[in-house]
Amino acid sequence: MAAVSKTIFVFFAFSGAIFAQHLDFGFDFGVKGGVPLTDVLQATGLTINSGTGVFNGSVTTLSRSSDYLIGPVGEVRIPFGFALEVDGLYRGTEYKVNTANVISTLDAHAWEIPYLAKFRFPIPLLKPFVSAGGAYRTFTDLPNTLVTPSHDAFVLGGGLELRISKLRLSAEGRWLRWGEPANNNLVRLAQNQGELLFGIVF
């Protein structure tokens, strides 16, 4: 009989904790950072006229020399495990371009602003979550004569979140699908983008 009573007590305590989490509401702010898993630029292998003053000949190699993501994050938690998240991620990307054995540096720094709907599964302590939404980006120094930028993307993501009191630690992967590149120059923007992000939110 005592064992049955303990089982019932544990069940109701667990159910109460889950119910309290479902009614969770609040605002969170923090920072996220990580690394892109894919290139933002792709070499097309096309040739352009020497009169442009940008490149001569065909791009033979295009390699990243640095690439990272970092920026603030804000989130509104609403009941039943849902939340709305907006990030401002700075992507610091630089490439080395080998054109006819001439090596040049190409900067592709950008701000990415994902806006996402999230759902956390009602599991105590370590919570899996999924997210979906869109993103907007603007490049700060990408030459428009070389690359025509695409600005909007569809976003899918998922990860794990560890909650310690008011502190939330997260790790997540995201996939972004950007619009069709509008140019056929030496270099074009990749449509598919993968990211690995780590966050700390209060």
C-alpha positions in Angstrom: 0.0 0.0 0.0 2.9 2.4 0.8 4.4 1.6 -2.6 1.2 2.5 -4.3 1.0 5.8 -2.3 4.5 6.7 -3.3 3.8 6.0 -6.9 0.7 8.2 -6.9 2.6 11.0 -5.2 5.4 10.8 -7.8 2.9 10.8 -10.6 1.0 13.9 -9.4 4.3 15.7 -8.6 5.6 15.0 -12.1 2.3 16.0 -13.6 2.2 19.2 -11.6 5.7 20.1 -12.8 4.7 19.5 -16.4 1.6 21.6 -16.0 3.6 24.5 -14.5 6.0 24.4 -17.4 3.0 24.5 -19.9 1.9 27.8 -18.2 5.4 29.3 -18.5 5.4 32.9 -19.7 8.2 35.5 -19.8 10.9 37.3 -21.7 14.5 36.1 -22.2 17.6 37.8 -23.5 21.0 36.5 -24.2 23.6 35.7 -26.8 24.2 33.0 -29.4 27.3 32.1 -31.3 28.5 29.3 -33.5 29.9 28.2 -36.9 28.3 27.9 -40.3 28.5 24.3 -41.6 28.3 25.3 -45.3 29.8 28.0 -47.6 27.9 31.2 -48.2 29.6 31.6 -51.6 30.2 29.2 -54.5 32.5 29.6 -57.5 30.7 29.2 -60.8 33.8 28.8 -63.0 32.6 31.4 -65.5 34.8 34.0 -67.2 34.2 37.8 -67.1 35.8 40.6 -69.1 39.1 42.0 -68.0 37.6 45.5 -68.2 35.6 45.1 -65.0 38.6 45.5 -62.8 37.4 42.9 -60.4 38.8 39.6 -61.7 40.4 38.2 -64.8 39.7 34.7 -66.1 37.9 31.9 -64.2 37.8 31.2 -60.5 39.7 28.0 -59.9 39.4 27.9 -56.1 37.3 29.6 -53.4 38.2 28.8 -49.8 37.0 30.2 -46.5 39.7 31.9 -44.4 37.3 32.7 -41.5 33.7 32.1 -40.7 31.7 32.6 -37.5 28.3 33.6 -36.1 27.6 35.7 -33.0 24.9 38.1 -31.8 22.1 38.9 -29.4 18.9 36.8 -29.0 15.5 37.7 -27.6 12.6 35.4 -26.8 9.0 35.6 -25.7 7.9 32.4 -23.9 4.1 31.7 -24.1 2.1 28.9 -22.5 2.1 25.3 -23.6 5.7 25.2 -24.6 5.6 27.7 -27.4 7.9 30.7 -27.9 8.8 33.4 -30.4 12.5 34.1 -31.0 14.3 36.9 -32.9 18.1 36.9 -33.3 20.6 39.3 -34.7 23.5 37.2 -35.9 26.6 38.7 -37.4 28.4 36.4 -39.8 32.0 37.2 -40.3 33.1 35.4 -43.5 36.2 35.9 -45.5 37.4 34.0 -48.6 40.6 33.6 -50.5 39.9 33.6 -54.3 42.4 32.1 -56.7 41.8 33.5 -60.2 44.3 32.7 -62.9 46.9 32.1 -60.1 46.2 35.5 -58.6 45.0 35.3 -55.0 42.6 37.9 -53.7 40.6 38.4 -50.5 36.8 38.6 -50.7 34.8 39.7 -47.6 31.2 38.4 -47.3 30.3 39.8 -43.8 26.5 39.9 -43.2 23.8 40.4 -40.6 21.3 37.6 -40.4 18.0 38.2 -38.6 16.1 34.9 -38.0 12.5 35.2 -36.7 11.2 31.9 -35.4 8.3 30.1 -33.7 9.6 27.4 -31.2 8.1 24.5 -29.4 9.7 22.9 -26.4 8.7 19.4 -25.5 7.5 19.0 -21.9 10.5 17.1 -20.5 12.1 18.3 -17.3 15.6 19.7 -17.2 16.9 18.8 -20.7 14.3 19.9 -23.2 14.3 19.1 -26.9 12.9 21.8 -29.1 12.0 22.5 -32.7 11.8 25.8 -34.6 10.6 27.2 -37.9 10.3 30.6 -39.5 12.2 32.9 -41.8 15.3 35.0 -41.9 16.5 38.3 -43.4 20.1 39.1 -44.2 22.0 42.1 -45.4 25.7 42.1 -46.5 27.9 44.9 -45.2 30.8 44.7 -47.7 30.0 42.2 -50.5 30.8 43.7 -53.9 27.5 44.2 -55.8 29.5 44.1 -59.0 30.5 40.6 -58.3 27.6 39.0 -56.4 23.9 39.9 -56.4 22.7 39.2 -52.9 19.5 37.3 -51.9 17.9 38.5 -48.7 15.2 36.1 -47.5 15.2 32.5 -46.3 13.1 29.8 -44.9 14.5 28.3 -41.6 14.1 25.0 -39.8 15.9 24.1 -36.7 16.1 21.8 -33.6 18.2 21.2 -30.6 18.4 20.7 -26.8 18.0 23.2 -24.0 19.3 22.8 -20.4 17.5 25.0 -17.8 19.3 25.8 -14.5 17.2 28.1 -12.5 16.8 31.2 -14.7 19.7 30.3 -16.9 19.1 28.5 -20.2 21.9 26.8 -22.2 21.2 25.5 -25.7 22.7 23.8 -28.6 21.0 23.7 -32.0 21.3 23.0 -35.6 19.6 25.2 -38.3 19.0 24.8 -42.0 18.3 27.9 -44.1 17.0 27.9 -47.7 17.8 31.3 -49.3 16.2 32.6 -52.5 17.5 31.8 -56.0 20.7 33.7 -56.8 20.0 36.4 -59.4 23.4 36.4 -61.0 25.8 34.2 -63.0 29.0 35.9 -62.2 32.3 34.3 -61.1 30.9 33.8 -57.6 27.3 33.2 -56.5 25.5 32.8 -53.2 24.7 29.3 -52.0 21.0 28.6 -51.5 21.4 26.0 -48.7 23.0 27.0 -45.4 23.7 24.9 -42.3 24.6 26.4 -38.9 25.6 25.0 -35.5 24.7 27.4 -32.7 25.2 27.6 -28.9 23.3 29.9 -26.7 23.1 31.3 -23.2 19.9 33.1 -22.2 18.8 34.7 -18.9 
